Amino acid sequence: MPLFNDLLNTYEEEKDSDAFKEKIVPVAHEYGKAGIQITITEEGKFASAVKVNKGDEKTLLAITEESQSRTSGAAKTRPQAVNDKLMFITKDIAKHCPSVVDKSGENVSYTAYKKQLEDWCQSEYSHPKARAILKYIEENDVIEDLIEADVLKANQNGVLGGTESTDKDQKYQKTSMAIPIRFCVLTADGGSRNTWEDVTLLDSWTAYYTNLRDRYGHKELDGITGRVEDVPTFHPKKVLPGAANAKLISVSTSENALMNFTGERFTDESQRLQIGYDTSQKVHNTLRWLIGTQSIKISAGDFSPGGNDDCPRYMICWDPSFKTSEVYDAGMELFKGSQSGNEFVSGRDHLKKAIYYGTKSSQMETGLTVAAFDAATSGRFTMVYYQKMLVREFFERLDDWYETCSWYFGSRQNCTVLSPSIFMLARCALGTEREKNRQSYLDVDRKLFKETVQDIAAHILNGQPLPEHIVRALVTQASEPMRFDIYHESILRAACAAVRQRLLIHNQGGEAKMELNMESTDRSYLFGRILAVEDAIEQTVLDRKKNGSDSNRETNARRLWNAYVNHPMTTWQELKNLLLPYEAQLPAGSRVFYQKTLEEIVSRFEDADMSSLARSNRALDPQYLLGFYLQRRELKLGRKKEKTAGSEHENKTTTDN
C-alpha cells in the first residue's frame, strides 16, 4: 500500500528528529497513563512513592504484541515490560487484597511479569534499571510501601480499604490493583531517572524483544517491504482518538471467520497478505504520531455547545520525506481559510516565492501525502481518502482556492475579503439553527458533516470547483432568512463566496466582481439588486423608529424572500404594494434616491427577459445573491458617505462662524 510506504519513509526520516516536541514512539512501545510513581535506588531499595499529578500522567510503556492487544479476559497474563498495573508488580496480593485473589491463591499476573523481566535481565540486552526493578519486586512488599507512603489506604492489618464496609473495601481493592505504576530509578551517574524517558532503556527493550521475535517468531513474506519477517497475530490499536479499540489491520483468529472472509480463494490464513511485526509497529506508531500531533479533526460536535463526536474523522497532510515540516501549517490553512491581512505562515511564504519568483527549491518537487481516517465500527477504522501530489501543486491549488472562493467577511466595522473555512462552508450548507443554554449554534448531522468537509477538501486539492450540491445547499439556506435568527448573514456570505467561485470557473467574471456591477444585464443579478433596495426602504423606516414596537422585526422583503426567488415578478408586485406605507414615511430626498435607483436597475433588463410573465417570473439563478449583497453594500457605503459629508459640512460651518 502506498500509504504504508509513506509512513515507513516518515518513520526513518523523523524517528530521531527534534522538529517536534513529541517524537515517534519506537518499536515495541506505546503511550499510556500512570497513576502512581515509585522511586527506587539502583540497588532495588524503595525510596518514595507519590500519586502522579494531573496533566503529567502520560508515560511511554514498553510493550509486547500480546500486552498491546490485551482485553479484560486475557489481561492477567499479558504483562508489559517495565511499567504496568499494580496487579503485575506486586506478589503479596493475598495479604492486602483478599477479594481479588483467585482460587489458586497465586497472583498469575505477577508471575508472568516477573518471568518476562527475568528473561530480559538474563539476556545480552540487559539494562541496570530493569535489574533494579526486578530486584525490588522480588524482595519487597510493593503494596506495603505504598501504604507507608500514604498513597494507598488500608486498615491496621494491611488490608486495602479500611472503611468497615465490605462492598466499599472490595471495590477499592479491585480499583487499586488496576492503577498504572511507573518507576523512577536513582542512578549513581546522575542520568535520567525516569524509566519512560531513558533512551538507553527503551532501546534495550526494543532490541531484546525484536531479537526474541526474530529467533522464535513465525516467519512470512512481508507484503510491504518484500522481506521475510516475523509476522504478528495482533496489530496495534489506540491509533485513532475516540475509537481506542479500532484497528487499521484486523486479523481474525477464528477459523470460521477466516473462511467466511476468504471464501474459496485461500485454504489457510498464511496465504493472505502478511505484514511483519517491525513494519506494523513503525507504520502504526508513525500514523498515531501524525494523527496525535498534526491532524485536522473533522467533528460536527466541536461546533455545538457541549457537543462531542463519538469518533471524529482525522485528516493528515505531510511530506513523507519530512524535508518540509512547514507543510503541516499550510494544511491547517486549507481547513481554517485565509487569515485577515494575508497572515500566512513562514513556510508557505518561502514556498510561494519558489512558485512565483522561480526561486530554486527542491522542496517544491517533493511528494505530499493527504489521507483521512475514520472508524467504520468500534473495532475497525479505515482510510477513507488518500492522495499524493507535489508540494508545488498543493500551494498552487490552495492559492487558486483563496483567490476564487472569497467574499466579504468580518464585522460591519472591519469587513475584508477572505476565503471561508471548509468547516464554515459545511456548517452553513447543512446547519439548522438551534439554541442551547442561551447559546445559538448551527446543528448538523455528524456523519454528513464529515463527508461534506472531506468532499470540499478533495475538490480543492484536485483543483476542481466546489461541488454543485454544496453550492445549491448554500443558496437554498441563504434564500430562507426566516429560518435563522443569528446565522443568516454568515450563511449569505458563505453562499456568495461559493457562487462567485463557480462563476469564475465558468468564466462569468462580470457577475463575479467584488464590487457592484452597474452594467450587468443578467436578470437574476438585477432581481437581486431590486430585493436589496426594497429591503433597504423598509429597513430605513424601521431604523428611524429606534425603540418602536416593530423596530426590530424582519422586513417584508425578508419575509417574502423565498417566494421572491421562485417567482420574482409576481412577488415583487406584492412587495411593492406592502412597501407603499413605508415609502410615504421616507424623507423626500431618500424617497427620490430609492426611486431613481430602482428605475436604473429596471432599465438594465433585456426585453427578452421581460417579454412575458412566464419569462420574467422564472426562478432566479444563484448569482442573484451577489446582486443582492453588493447592492445592499453599495447602499450602506452611500449612507456612510452622506453622513461623513454632512459632518464635515457642519464642522466647516462652525469653523467659519
Helices and strands as residue ranges (DSSP letters): H 2-14, E 29-33, E 36-41, E 46-51, E 58-62, H 65-68, G 75-77, H 86-89, H 93-96, H 108-121, H 128-139, H 142-148, H 166-177, E 181-186, H 199-216, E 219-221, E 228-230, H 255-262, G 269-271, H 277-294, E 296-298, G 300-303, E 313-318, H 327-336, G 340-342, H 346-356, G 362-365, E 367-377, E 380-390, H 391-404, E 407-410, E 415-418, H 422-430, E 432-436, E 439-443, H 446-461, H 468-478, G 481-483, H 488-505, H 523-545, H 556-559, H 561-566, H 568-585, H 588-602, G 607-610, H 613-616, H 624-656
